[in-house]
């Protein structure tokens, strides 16, 4: 009887989702009530997020009932609707079902997980590889496993958010250096002394589209006994003689210790991987909490990646077409007078300056049938808000010419170009 009364009392005292607390203690929901920025942007008709795409990630998509040219996707090689990729996913569902119902560590390792890892190791010319369920989880899993409280992790200030969060999870000391500042990187490594040191950089920086100076970074790392990890999410399929990414682009496969990548860009799926020597992969496999305590990647996703890797080798013309489109747009933007920053890849930002200008540019383009992504702090520095454009092998010249016409008109209207 007493237990029933206690349960009834607990139910009576518990506040509803928006109810007032009876205690005078601070309410953790206070920040939710006071957050108004997004609603202000919505009220102004300039809200650019969570718009619903109702079609495949093609160069033209249907967004909330309207056909639009997609310049906001990371589908660089246009493989998400490739017949070979889709058929591989369908066949995997037929054979294995929709999911694995467990972690890789226990019951969730299928033979196609092993096949993919063997293929990744061979593709990236490393001894072994390990696949994760998301790219974000991959960075958490690698860095938190390898770096401990007696180690130091050194990162570029523009590294992806998942790298920053992984450092927090690792308990290691974290040091940041100014973007591409080799002098500061060397200073930090020199001052770090006789400790385990891991340097982590993006291969291609996802907002500005510039490439990390890996030859210089490798040289500094070797001088001070630091290991080097490259997050090459946006380089794979794009850079390198055979599409192996930034590391191949510089011919540094034997010098970079760890290659990390995701499947949600050129590889047309969802998930991530790490490739390194066998002892490193073996250690991560048995100590990485994000791997051990997460469900394994579903069969369809794994099969899609296997097919995509094969297409990267089978159809090099896709990469050639991607660079044709990239070079065409880069040249045109610069001739029009747009500031494209340090971009040198299919990610081409247009620097807008203040947030209001970026949102207004997004709105003009959206209304004209061009889908782009505005980039504001903390993804960029204050006063350097961007319109991030990105290109696919499957964009046609006619589509890109239409985009240039819209952007030229919008740029002049907003005073971004003269």
N, C-alpha and C positions, 0 to 999 in steps of 0.2 A: 504493500500500500504506500509506504514511504517513497519507494522508487518511482511509482506512478505520479505522486504529487511533485516530486523533484522535476520530472520530465515536463509536467504541465506548467510548472513555474518557469522553466527555461524557455518554453515556447512563448509564454506570455511576455517575458522580459526581452526577447529578441526583437530588434527593430526590423521593419520591412526594408526593402531595397532602398527606398528614399525616405524612410521614417526618421524621426528625430531620436537621438540617443537620450536615455534617461540620465546617464552619467554626465558629469561636467568635464570629462576627459576629452582631449582633442579628437575630432572625428577625422579618420583617415580619408573619408570621402570629400572633405572640404575642398581639396585641390580639384576634384572633378566638377564641383559646382562653380568654382571660380575660373575654370578654363573656358575662355570665350573667344580666343583668337580664330579658331576654325569657323565658328558660327558667324563671326563678323565678316569673314571672307565669303562665306556662303550667302550672307545677306546682300553682299555687294555684287553677287553673280559672278565671282571670280574664283570659285572653288575648283581646283583642278584634279582632285584625287578621288579614287574609288569610282570612276566612271566605268560603266559596265560594257565589256566587249562581248558581242553575241556571235562571234565567228572564230574561225581559226586565226592564228597569228600570221596572217599573210601580209604582203606589202600594202594591201588594201583590206580594211576590216570594217565590220558593222559595229558601231558604238551607239547604243541606245537608239537603234533604228535608223542611223545615218551611216552612209558609206564614207570612210575617211582614209586618207593615206597615212599609214603607220610609220612615224619616225620616232617612236618611243619604245621600241622593242629591242631586246638583246639577241634576237633570232638571226644572228649575223649570216649564217649560211642558208637560211630559209629551210631548215630541215624539219620543222615541227609538223609539216603536212606532207613530207616526202613519203611516197607510197611504201617504200622499203621500211621506213621507220614505223609507220602506222601498222603495217602487216606484222612486223615483229612483235609489237605490243599486243595485238589481237591474239596472235598465236601463243604468247606467253600466258595470257589470261585463260585461254582454252586449256592449256596444260597444267598451270599451277594455281589458277584461281586469282582472286583479286588482291590477296595479301598473304603475309607470312605468319601473322598472329603471334609474334614474339621477336626477341632481339637476336642479332647475329650471334651473340655469345651462347645462346641456348638453342632454341628450336628454329631460328629464323634464317639459317644459312642454307640457301638452295644451290644446286650445282651451277645455275647461271650467275650467281654472285661470284663464285670462284672463277668461272669463265671470264667474267668482266674484269676481275682483278688481274688475272693473267694477261688479258689483252691490254689493260692500262699500263701494266709494268713494261710490256714489250713496246707499246706505242711511245711511251715517254723514256724508254731506254734506261729503266731502273730495275733493280733486282726484284722488287715487290711493290704491291699496291694494296690499298684498303678502301672500301667504299662506305660512305655514310648516307644518311637519309636526307640531308640537306646541306647546302654549302655553308650556311651559318654554323650548323652543328659540326661540320668538318673542322673549321678553324678552332672552335671551342675544344674539340676532341684532341687535336694535335698539340696545341700550345699548352693546354692544361695538363696533359699527360707528360710532356717533356720538360716543362719549366717548373721548378719548385721554389721554395722560399729562400734558398741559398743562391739562386741563379738570377740573371738579369736578362730581360727581353727588351730589345731595342727596335723601335718601330718608327716609320715615317709618319709625320703628322697627318698626312692625307690617306693613310691606310684605311681599309674598309672597317665599318663599325664592328663587324664580327671579330676582327683581330683585336680591337680595343677591348671588347667584352671578354674575349678569351684570355687576355692578359690579366684582367681582374679576377678571373676564375683560377688562374694558375698560382697565385700567391707569390709569384716572383716579383722582384723589383722591376718597374717599367720605366724606361727612358725613351723620350721622343726626340727626334731631330727634325729640323726644318726641312721641308720637302726638297729632296734631291741634294741636300747640303752635305757633301762628302767630308768637308772639314769638321763639321759638328759630329757626324757619325764617328769619325776617327777619334775625336776628343773623348766622346762617351765611352768608346771601347777601350781606349787607353786608360781612362780613369776607373774602369770597372775592375781592373786588377785580375787576380787569380780566381775567377769564378766562371761557372758555366755561362756561356753567352749565346743567345739566339737572336739573330737579326731577321726581321720579317718585313717584307715589302710587297706591294702589289706589282705585278708585271706590267699591267696596263691600268692606269688610274681611271676609275669608272665614271667620274664626273667630268674631268678635264680631257681625258683621252690621250694623255702623254705616256710615254714608255719609260720605265725605270732604267737608270744607267747601270745595268747589271755588271758590265766589265769593271767599272770603278768600285762598285759595292763588293764584288768578289775579292778584289785586290785588298781592300781594307779589312774584310773579314778574315782572310788568310793571314794577314800580318798580325792580327791580335787574337787568333785562335777562336774565332766566333763561327758558329754554324749559320748557314743561310737558308731561309725558307722563302719561297716565292708563291704568292697567291696569284695564279694566272687565270682567274675566271674569265677575264675579257681578252686574253691573248690566245687561248686555245682555239684552233680552227681559223684564226685570223693571221697570226704572225708565223714566221718561220718558213723555210723552203718547202716543207711538207705539212705545214699547219700544226706543228707540235707546240707552237706558242713562243713566248718571249725568250725562254731559255734556248730553244733551237735558233731563234732569230739571231742571237749573239754567239751561238756555237759553244754554249757553256753547260751542256748536259752532264759532264763529269765534274763540274765545279760547283754547281748548285746542289745543296744537300737534300732539300725537300721541295718537291713540286706539289702544290695544292691546286685543285680546280673544281669547278662546278659543272653540272650537267644542264643547267637551265639557260645557258647561252647558246653556243654553237652546237652543243650536243643534244639539244631538242628534248630534254626530259627534266627531271627534278632529282636533286641529290648532289653529292660531292665525293671527292676522293683525295687520298694522299699517296704519293709515289716516292719511294726512298730506298735505302738499302734494306736488306732483309731483317737485320737485327732491330732497326728502328721501327719497322712495320710490326714486327712480332711484339715489341714492347708496347706500342700504342694499342694493338689489338687486345692486350691483356690488362691494360691500366686506364684506358680512356673511358671515363664515366659517361660522356655523351654517346659513346658507341654502345657500351655495355647495357645502359639503362634506357635505350630507345629501340623502338620497333625497327626492323630491318626494311630496306627499300623494297617496295612492291615489285612483283615480277614484271609488270608492263613497263615500268620505268627502267629497270635494269636491261631488259631486252631492247628498249629503244636506244639506249646508249651504245650497246654493242653494234647495232645497225648503223648508228650515226658515225661511230669511229671508222667503220668500213667505208662509208660514203666519203669521209674526208680523204681517204686514200684513193677511192675509185673515181672521184669527180673533182680533180683539182681546179677545173674550170669555174667552179663555184667561188673559190677563193679569188681567182683572177677577176671575176665579175664584181665581187665585193670591193676589190681595190679600184676597179674602174669607177664604180659609183662613188667611193670615198674621195678619190682624186678629183672627180668632176665637181663634187659639192664643195670641197675645200677651196679649189681654185675660184669657183663662182662666188662663194661667200667673201673671200678676200678681195676679189675685184669689186664687189658691191660695197665694201668698206666695213663689213662686220668684224668685230673682234672675236677671233676663234681661239684665243689664248695660246697654249702650247700644244694643241691637239695635233696628233700625227697618226691616228687610227680611225676606224669607222665611227668612233664616238667624237662628234664635233660639237662643242659647246658654243653658244652665241652669248657673249657677255652682255648682260642687261644693266648691271649696276644695282639699283635698289629693288627691293622686293615688289613694290607696287608696279614697277615697269615690267618685271618678269611676269607677274600675274596678268597684266593687261595684254602683253604680247601673247601669252598662252591663250587668252580669251579670243583675241582676233584670229589666231590660227585655228582654234577649235571651231569657231563659227564658220570659217572658210573651208573646213573639212580636212585639216592637217592636225594629226595627233602628235604632240610633243610632251616633254616632261619639264616643268619648271623646277629649278634646283635652288633652294633657299637654305639659310643656316638651320641646323648645324652641318648640313651636307656640304656647305661651302662657307667661306668667310663673309662676315657682314660687309655689305657694299659691293659684293661680287656675285650677285645672284645671276643665274644662268638659264638659258633655254637649252636643254640637253637634246641634241638630235643624234640619232644613230641609224645606221644603214644596213641593208640586207643585200645579199647577192641577187635576190629576186625582185628588187626595185627595177623598174624600166626607166629608160631615159625620159620618156613622156611623163611619167609620174614625177620624176625629179624636176623636170622643167616647170611643171605646174606648181610644185612646192616653191621653187625659186621666185616665180611670179608673185605668189602670195607673200613670201617673206620680204621681198623687196618693197612691196606696197606697205606692209605693216611696219617695216623698219623705218621708212620715211615718215609714216604717220606719227610714230612715237619719237622721232628724232634720234633714233639709234644710229642711223646712217644718214648721210646728207644727199 
